[in-house]
Amino acid sequence: MYKIILAVRYLIKRRIAYFAVLAVALCVFMVVVVMTVMTGLVREFKVNNHNWVGDCVVSSDSLVGFAYYEEFVKILEDEVIVDAVSPVVKSYSLLTWETSDWNDGVEIMGVDAVKHSRATGFGQTLHYRKDDVSRAFEPSYDANLPGCVLGIDRILGRDKYGQYRQFSRVPEYSFRISCFPLTARGALTKARLGMVNAKTFHYSDNSHSGLAKVDGAFVYIGFEDAQILCGMGGSEKRISAIHIKFKPGVKLQAGCARIGQLWTEFKAERSGHKLAGLLSNVRVESWKGYKRGVIAAVEKEQLMMMVGFGMIGIITVFIVFVVLYMIVSHKSKDVGILKSVGVSNADIIKLFLGFAGLLGLLGSCIGAFAGWVFLLKINNIEDWLYEKFDYQPLWDRTIFAIGDIPNKVDFGVLAIIILSAILTCVVGALIPSWQAARLRPVETLQVSRL
């Protein structure tokens, strides 16, 4: 009981302890705010990539794609773990606005809107046709015209709050998409006839995936139109990828391993076919592996942030060390009295470690509460700063894909941060506590020192 009473007394009476509490609170506040925002960004980024890709992808990086996909799609549709399958054509093209001289290089993706929405989250990214995906490529002003879905950043701007300025109705915009069709061997299909396949498409919808590199680069068109433009139609049809969604309960790694096994068997059975060589360039990957280039970079930034705040924790250790050292040096008489009445060295160590733990608990609770309140108001604060001073301290929402700053606190992570802060304070108190335990009552209670 005396350990608790003395620890509380030291905390109240020694003003220097207030600085230790403030330092711990400030460190915890920074960690809670920054890690919540960073973790939220990474989590949202992963969710958006998963929704855009599906669970598993069978794909080739070659612009000529791969053949015999129809047979493999049937195999996948009969597989018990597979819920949906979507073959896709991807290539590069020139997008030209027919009413002006504006043109730009884009990536086109040819999809069956219904199948692709079952295998991925494509349908939920649409604005006008979200509730009727089957008509995604039908302009509302004329269903007989071939439609195209543009990445939202290619067609719309954003206001100062990061909101897109959607049209009240679909405007009658027309775009000419031009591609270089390739044979299965990689040669130009129309080398002597103008080289380019081109077709006019009419704006039917926009897609907001939440991924800046997708929404600013992709144009979606019908699957068969894409095959023709890219030279992948004809008697030996080809595609670029197959997106797959697993049934609920199927583990990602186990599901991808099964798809990989099916592909290996399928490739071996067609080893003697004319276009079997194209199958050797095909990979089976999970959505994480397929998007590893962008996900790994974000995860690395998160790791570096955690290491940086780990260094701040080391600074806290030294602050607590200094505070405890000064308190021990000024409370040697208390230690001498306690040891003279029979208190053991272990109990002395427990007393000062308990005091350090109390510093950590109080400081971390203050910092965590302040961080939680700040996160609840962070978007309102930034909006106010922008309205009053035309200043956005975190990011310009007219540029970045994510509008609101992630501010959802994970209370599991919050508990880990608080426990880490307490442990850090205890570590900082180890040496001063050990020094206090080494004090001899005969030396500390001398009349000349009283």
N, C-alpha and C positions, 0 to 999 in steps of 0.2 A: 504493500500500500504506500509506503514511504517513497518508493521509486516514482509512482505516479504523481504524488504531491510535490516532490522536489522538481520533477520535470516540468510540471505546470507552473510552479513558482519561478523557475529559471526563465521560462518562456515569457511570463508576464513582467517580471522585474528587470530582466536584462534587455535593454532597448536594442542592443546589437542583434538580438535574435530576430527582431522585426525585419532587419535587412535580409536575413537568411530566408525568412518566410516570403518576403517580396521577390527575392531572386528566384525562388522555386516557383512561385505563382506566375511570374513573367515567363519563365521557360516553359511551363506547362501550357500557358495561354498560347504561346507561339506554336508549340508542337500540335496542340489540338486544332487550332485554326488552319495551319498550313497542311497538316496531314489529312484533315477532313476534306479540304478543297482538292488536294492532289489525289487522294484516294477516290473521291467522287468523280473527278475527271477521268481517271484511268478506268474506273468501273463503267462509266457511261460510254467511254470510247470502246471498250471491249464488247459491251452489249450491242452497240450500233454495228460493229463489225460482224458479230455473230448473226444478227438479224439480216444483214446484207448478204452474207455468204451461205448461211445454212449450217448444218452440222459437219458435213463432209463434202469434199470436192474431188472429183476425178478430172484432172486438167492437163493441158499441154501448153507450154510457153510458145510453141511454134505458131506462126501466123497462118500456117496451112491447116492446123488442127489435126484431127484424127478421124478415121472412118470406122464403119461397122458399129456405130454407137446405138443404132436402133435395136440390135440384138442384145447389147449389154443392158440397155434401158429395160427391156422386157425381163431380163434376169433379175435386175434390181427390184422391179415392181412385184416380182414373185417372192422376193426375200422377206422373211418374217419380221426382221428388225427394221425394215425400211417403211417409212410412212408416206414420203412423197419424193418424186424425182423430177428434175427440170434440166433438159439439155439446153445449152447456151452457145451462141456464136458471139465471139468478141473480136474486134479488129479496130484499126485506126482509119479515120476518114476526114474529109474536109466538109465542114458545115458552112453553108452559104445562105445568108438571109436574102430571099428572092426579091425583096423590095428595096434592097440597098446593095452597096458594094462590100458590106461587112462579111467577113468569113474568118473561120478559125479552125484549127486542128482539134479534133475531139476523139474520144473512144466511143465506139458504138457497141451496144449489147443487144443482140437479138434474142428475144424470149417469148415463150407462150405465157401471156400474163397470168392466166389461171394456174397453170402448173408451177410457174415460178413463185407465185404468191403462196402456194401450199408448201413449197420447199424452203422458202426464205420469208423475210418480212416485207417483200417488195410491195404488196398491196397496201400495207399500212403507211407506206411513204407517200402515197398518192394524195392529191388534194381534192380533185373533182370526182374521181372514180373510186375512191376508197371503199365505198359500199357496193360497187358494181365493177369488179376488177376485169370481168370478161369484156368490158367496153373501154378498156384503158387506151387502146389505139384507135378509138372512134371519136373524131372531133364532134362535139355536141352540135355544131352548126351544120354538119353534113356527115352522116355515118358512113357514107359510101367512099369517102376520101381516106387514103392511108394516113394514119396518125403517128405521131412520135411523142415520147415523153422525155422532157428535158430535165437534167439535173437542175435543181431550183436556183443554184447560183449562176446558171447560164442565162436565166430568163428574168429573174426578179432581183430587186435591190432590198436592202434592209434599212429600217429606221434607226434612230439613235439608241433605242432600247433593244435592238437585235431582232425585231419582229419583221417578217417578210411582208411586203405590200402586195398581197394577192389581188388578182383581178376579180371583180364581181361576177364576171362571166368569161368564158374562154375566148380570148381574142383570135381573130382569123389571121394567124401568122403562118407563113409557108417557108420551109427550109429545103434546100437542095443538099442531099448527102451524096458525096462522091467517094468511091473506094477503088483501090487497085485490086482487082480479082486475081487470085493466085491458083495455079494448078496444085495437085498433090505433091509435085516435085519442087514447088516454090517458084516456078516461072510465071510470068505474066500471062494470063489467059488471053488477053486481047492485045498482044504486043503489036499486031499489025492493023488493028481496027480502032485505034483511038485510046487504047490502054485503060480507060476509066469506065467503071459502071456508075451511073448516077440515077437518082430518083428523087422526086419532090415529095416531101412529107409535110403534113399539116399539124400544127401544135394542138395536142389534145389534152395534155396534163403536165404537171411537174412533179418531180420526186424529191422528197426531203429525207435523206437517210441519216442526217446528222454528221456525216463524214465530209469534211471540206474537200478532200482530194477526189471524192466520188461525185458530190453534188456540183462541183465545178468542172468536171471533165467528161461525164458520161451523158450519152443520149441513147434512149431505149427505143427500139423499133420492133416490129413483128418478127418472129423467128424465121419464117420462110423468106421474108424480104431481105433479112440479113444474110441468109445463105446465098441468095442470088447475087447481092451486091458484092459479097466477098469471094465469089467463085466457089462456094462450098456446096452448091446445089447439084443438079444433074443426076446421072445414074449412080454415082458413087458419092453419096452425101457425106459431108463432114461437119464436125462441130469443134468448139474450143474447150468446152468443159461440161460436166454434169454436176449439178448441185443436188445434194441429198439431205433429207431430213429424216432422223431416226424416230422411231416410236417412243412414247414416254417410258422412262425406266431403263432405256438402253444406255449403257456407259459409253462415253465418247471414245475412249481408247479401244474398247472391245469392239464397238461398232465399226470404227475405221479399220481395225485389223481384219474384221470379217470382209469388208468391202475390198481391202487389199488382196485378200486371198481369192475372192471371186474374180478380181481383175487379172491376177496372175494366171489363174486357170483359163480364163477367157483368152488372154493373149497367147498362151501356149497352144490352144486349139486352133488359132488362126495364124499360126507362124508361117504357113505356106501360102497365104493369100497375097494378092497383088500389092495391097497397101499395108501389109503387116509391119513394114518398117516404121510407119507413123506411130504405131502403138508403143514403141520402145521409149518415146519421149514423154509418155503419160505418167503422171504421179497421182497417188492417192494420199490425200492429206486431210487432217482435221481442219476446222476453220481457224484454229490457232496457228497451225503450221502454214496454212495458205496465206495468212496475213501476218506472218511472223516479222516481216521487214518493218512494218509500222508499229506493231504491238511491242516488239522487243525494245524499240527506241523509247517508247513511253514508259515501259517498265524500268528501263535503265535510269530514266530521269527520276522516277519515284524512288529507286534504290539510292541514288546519289543524294536525294533530299533526306532520306532516313539517316544516311551516314552523316550528313551535315548537322542534323539535330542530335545525333549521337555525340558529336563533338561539343555541342552546347551542354549536354548532360555532364560531360567531363568538367566543364567550367563550373557547373553547379557543385560537383564533388569538392573542388578546391574552395569554393565559397563556404560551404558547410564546414570544411576542415578548418579554415581560418576562424570562423565563428566559435566552433567548439574548442579550439585551441585557446582562444582568449578567455572563454568562460572557465575552462579547466584551470588556467593559470590564475584566475581571480577567485576561484572557489576551492583552493587547496585546503583551506581551513575546514570547509564542509566535509571534504573527503577525509581529512585527518580525524575529525570527530566520528564520522561513520565507521571508519576502520578501528578506532579505539574502542567502540562498543561492540565489535565483533563482526562487522559487515565484511564479507569476503571480497577478494579481488574480482571474482566473477560477477558479484552483485553490483560492484562499482561500474564495471563495464556495461552491464545491463542497464544501469541508471542512465548513463550518457547515450547509449545506443537508443534507448527509449525516448530520450529527449530529442535526438536527431530524427527518429521516426515520427515524433509529434510535429516537429518542424515540417517534415515532408508531407505529412497528412494534411496539415492546415494549409500550407502553401499550395499543394496540388489541388485541393478542393476549391480554394479561392480561384486559382487559375483555370480550372476546368469549368467552373460555373461562369466565370467571365467570358471564356472562349465560347461556351454554349450560347450565352446571350448575344455575343457579338455575331456569331454565325446566323442566328435567327434574323438579325437585322442587316446582314452584310449586303444583300441586294438592294434594300431600301437606302442604306448609307451611300452605296455607289450611285444609285439613281439621284439622290439628293446632291451629291458632289457634282454630278454631271449637269444637273439643272441649274445649280447656283454658280458653279465655277467652270463649267465646260471641261471637266476633268474626270477621266476614267482611270483610276490607279491600277486596276488589275489587267483588263484587256478591252480593246475596242470591239464592241459587240456588232459593229457593222462589218467586221472582218472575220472573226472567229465563228466557227460553226455552232458552238454551244452558247445559248443566250444567257441563261441565269447561272450564277456562280453556284456550284454544288455546295450545299450547306446542311446536308442530312448527317447528323452525328451518329456514329456507330458506338453504342454504349459499351459494347464488348471491347472495342479499341480504346475507348475512354478509360475503362477500368484498367487496362494494361498500362496506359500512360501514367495513371495515378500510382499504381503499384511500382512502376519503374522509377518514378520520382521519389517515392519513399525509400526504395532500395538504394537509389543514388545517394540520398542523404545519410543512410546508415553506413554506406561504404566510406563516405567522407568523414564519418565520426569514428572510424575504427582506430586510427592512430592516436587521436586525443584521448579516447576512452582507455586505450592501453596505457598511455602515459599517466592518466589519473589513477589507474589501478596500481601502478608502480610506486606511487607516492608513499612515504613512510610516516606514520603518525608522529613519531618522535621529532621529525624534522618540521612537519607542518604545524605542530602545536607548541613550538618553542616560545617562551615568553617574549623574546625579542622580536618575534614575527607576529604576535597577537596585537 
